[in-house]
Amino acid sequence: MQIPAGTIGAYLLLRHEQQTTPLYVGRSDTCLRRRLTRHPLRGHATHFVAAPTANSQQAYAIESAWYHRYLSRGVPITNQIHPASPARTGRRCPYCPESEIERALRRALPAPRTP
């Protein structure tokens, strides 16, 4: 698959041994081709799936869908954190019931008292 320079999109790095397993879910908001050729896990992945998109919001939606799909199925992807929303958008993950900030605040602040 040829990915033109400057293509925005999401990607999935895969490793094929006896079966194909996902390694990492990601995206590039500027150049998918550059991100894949310079990825730190490039030497571990044997295949990739690329999903070119029209904009970074679409790429984020696909990345988030893949991230949640594999986590919910117990697939040990190597992502350490939830995908970040595109820069300066503040977009919430369509698959999370609450944002990372809301979750952190709920854990940090005492529960409201009921009269």
RAHU-V739658 format. One record per helix or strand of 2 or more residues. SS is the DSSP state (helix for helix, strand for strand). FROM is the first residue (numbers start at 0). TO is the last residue. If there is no record, write none. Layout:
SS FROM TO
SS FROM TO
This chain:
strand 7 15
strand 19 27
helix 31 36
strand 46 52
helix 55 71
helix 99 107
